Amino acid sequence: MTPILLTEKEAAQRLSLCTRTLRKARQDGALPYILIGRAVRYTVADLESYIERLRQVQSACQPAQRASRISGPRPKGGGVIIPFSERSVRR
């Protein structure tokens, strides 16, 4: 029995992702694919194994770790945050 091949759009819909996210996973080497000429195709089995590799299980006794929302360079001055009420105007 030959596997059913899905287009990029079909595979993205099946995973509830946008095609760009799917393409990035493919380019990063995280998602196997089949190349027929210039056409990219995915098997259902490859999509299912990709999801299994991404599955994360949280233990009931461990709190969830939150990702930091701050990106970019750290503030100057040692990272000290001064409230507006305590700031002085310098000119």
KAGIUR-V647745 format. One record per helix or strand of 3 or more residues. SS is the DSSP state (h for helix, s for strand). FROM is the first residue (numbers start at 0). LEN is the number of residues. If there is no record, write none. Layout:
SS_FROM_LEN, SS_FROM_LEN
This chain:
h_7_8, h_18_9, s_33_3, s_38_5, h_43_11, h_83_3
